[in-house]
C-alpha cells in the first residue's frame, strides 16, 4: 500500500494515506483482543474466525448497534478513547441475553476527515470493550465522508457475533410467578436517551454546561455522561455456570417498561420495588432539571439498572453471590407475578 496515493482523491477530501496510517496505529490495540479463534489480523478483505467445537447444537447470536448522540459529548470534550467501549457494550450486552459468548466484533467509523491519531483513540476504546467482553476485533471499516460530515464529526457503529449451545439459551417460557428479578447496577446513563439528556441540559446551545462541576455528581457533567457503558458478559457467563437462569434482559432505550417485558410471556408481569433500586444522582439531576415525570424517566433511562436476571426465588441468593464475586453490584428489585402483564413500578 506504500505506492497507493491519489492526488485527485485527496483534492476531493479523501486522503487514502491517512487511512493506511490509522490502520498501522490501531494494530497494537487490535492485538490485545486476539482470542483462540482469530485466524487473520487486520488488513484482509474479511475477518476470519474459527468456530469453537460445541458438543450439542451450536447457535450463532448476532447483534448490532451504535452509541447514538452520546458522540456529541465526546466531540465537544474532544475525548474519544472510551466511546468505542460503548459501541461494543451495546452489542454484546444484547448477545449475552441469549447466554452467548461473543466471539468477534467489527466496527464501522465514518468521519468528516480521517485524522489517524483520532481514529486510533476511537479504536483503542473498541479494543478495550472487546477485551472486557472476551471477543476478538477481527475487522472494521474507516470511511471519510467529506461534504457529508464536518471535519471534526464522526459516527461509529458495530456488529458482533456470539455462540451458545441451543439447550443453554434461556427460555422465557420458564419464567413463572414468584421468580426473583435481580438488578445489576449500571455505570450511569450508558448509551441511551442522549437526545433527551442534551435537551434537558440545553447542551447544544450552551456547550459550556458540560464543563460545569456538580457536587451531587462529584465530577463535571461531561465526565459523568461519558462514563462508558458497563459490559456484563463475563459476569453473566460465570452466573450461567452456577445457576439456572430463567431469563435475562438488557435495560437499554425504552427503560424498564419496554425492556423488562421482553424477558417473559404475556401471562405474567413484573412488579418492581422502586425503593430497592439505588438510583444514581445523574438521574435525579436529569429529572429535576428537565422536570421529567417519574414514569418517563423509567420509560427512557436505565435508572441505575443495566441488566436484569430472572431466576427462581430459591436461587436468588446464590445468583447474587456469584454476581457479586464477579464485581457486580446487585439487588433483588422485584418479582414475577401472575394476573398481570407488563411492568408495574411501586
Helices and strands as residue ranges (DSSP letters): H 7-11, H 16-31, E 58-66, H 70-77, H 83-95, G 96-98, E 101-111, H 116-133, E 136-144, E 154-165, G 166-168, G 172-174, E 180-185, H 194-200, G 207-211, E 213-214, E 219-220, H 221-225, H 233-240, E 245-250, H 255-259, G 260-263, E 268-272, G 274-276, H 281-290, H 294-298, E 305-311, G 313-315, H 316-325, E 330-338, E 342-345
